[in-house]
Amino acid sequence: QVQLVESGGGLVQAGGSLRLSCAASGRTFSTMGWFRQAPGKEREFVAAINWSAGSTSYADSVKGRFTISRNNAKNTVYLQMNSLKPEDTAVYYCAAKVAGSIHYKYWGQGTQVTVSS
């Protein structure tokens, strides 16, 4: 059974930092990513990492502030978020793709990140 379990969300002041974790189990993935959804808005891409190569991609809105990384031994992907802004407030979701798939098939339950001004 595939599981993606996020942790690390919370309340932080603007300019602060948080680190999200996503522990994956049940199968291997080609790419893992982070998405977010703010109230009244559509879910949007934040960052992704290729599991084997370690190559990364970011949304323009988080470039230079957020860093995605992975720990192969722990089957865990992280999102280090620095210089947080109130507009970063959202539910953050971990997602995973399998090799050969265009779409993210597996999703975590989400973790709330709230940035106060």
C-alpha positions in Angstrom: 0.0 0.0 0.0 1.4 3.3 -1.1 1.6 6.0 1.6 2.9 9.6 1.6 2.9 11.1 5.0 3.6 14.8 5.5 4.8 16.5 8.6 6.4 19.8 9.7 3.6 22.3 9.0 2.7 25.0 11.5 2.4 28.7 12.3 5.4 31.0 11.7 5.9 34.7 11.4 6.8 36.3 8.1 10.5 36.0 7.4 10.7 32.7 9.4 11.4 29.2 8.2 9.8 25.7 8.3 10.9 22.4 7.0 8.3 20.0 5.6 8.9 16.2 5.4 7.2 13.6 3.3 7.9 9.9 4.2 7.1 7.6 1.3 6.4 3.9 1.4 4.9 1.1 -0.6 6.8 1.5 -3.9 9.5 3.4 -5.7 8.9 6.7 -7.4 10.6 8.6 -10.2 9.7 12.1 -9.1 8.4 13.6 -5.9 6.9 17.0 -5.6 5.3 19.5 -3.4 2.1 21.4 -4.2 0.0 23.9 -2.2 -3.5 25.1 -2.1 -4.5 28.3 -0.5 -8.2 29.0 0.5 -10.2 29.9 -2.6 -7.4 29.1 -5.0 -6.4 26.2 -7.2 -3.7 23.9 -6.2 -0.3 25.0 -7.6 3.0 23.4 -8.1 5.8 24.4 -5.7 8.8 22.1 -6.3 9.8 18.7 -7.6 12.9 16.4 -7.4 13.9 13.5 -9.6 14.5 10.6 -7.2 17.5 9.1 -8.9 19.2 12.1 -10.5 18.4 14.6 -7.8 17.5 17.3 -10.3 15.1 19.9 -9.1 12.5 22.4 -10.4 10.7 25.2 -8.6 7.8 27.6 -9.1 9.0 31.1 -9.8 7.3 32.3 -6.7 9.5 30.2 -4.4 12.8 30.2 -6.2 15.7 31.3 -4.0 13.6 30.8 -0.8 12.5 27.1 -0.9 14.8 24.0 -1.3 13.6 20.5 -2.1 15.8 17.6 -1.2 15.7 13.9 -0.5 17.1 11.2 1.7 17.2 8.0 -0.2 17.9 5.9 2.8 14.9 7.2 4.6 12.7 7.4 1.5 11.9 10.9 2.5 11.6 14.2 0.6 12.0 17.6 2.3 10.9 21.1 1.6 13.0 23.7 3.4 11.1 27.0 3.3 12.9 30.2 4.2 12.0 33.8 4.1 8.3 32.8 4.4 5.7 35.3 3.3 2.0 35.5 4.2 1.2 34.5 0.7 2.9 31.2 1.3 0.0 30.3 3.6 -1.6 27.1 2.3 -2.1 23.4 2.7 1.0 21.8 1.4 0.7 18.4 -0.3 3.4 15.9 -1.1 2.9 14.0 -4.4 4.7 11.2 -6.3 5.0 10.1 -9.9 6.1 6.7 -11.1 8.4 6.1 -14.0 6.7 6.7 -17.4 3.8 8.7 -15.9 3.1 12.3 -16.7 0.8 12.9 -13.8 1.3 12.7 -10.1 -0.7 9.6 -9.0 -0.1 9.5 -5.3 -0.9 12.2 -2.8 -0.4 12.8 0.9 -3.1 14.2 3.2 -1.6 17.7 3.4 -0.1 19.8 6.1 -1.1 23.3 7.0 1.4 26.1 6.8 0.3 29.5 8.1 2.5 32.6 7.8 1.5 35.6 9.9 2.4 39.1 9.0 
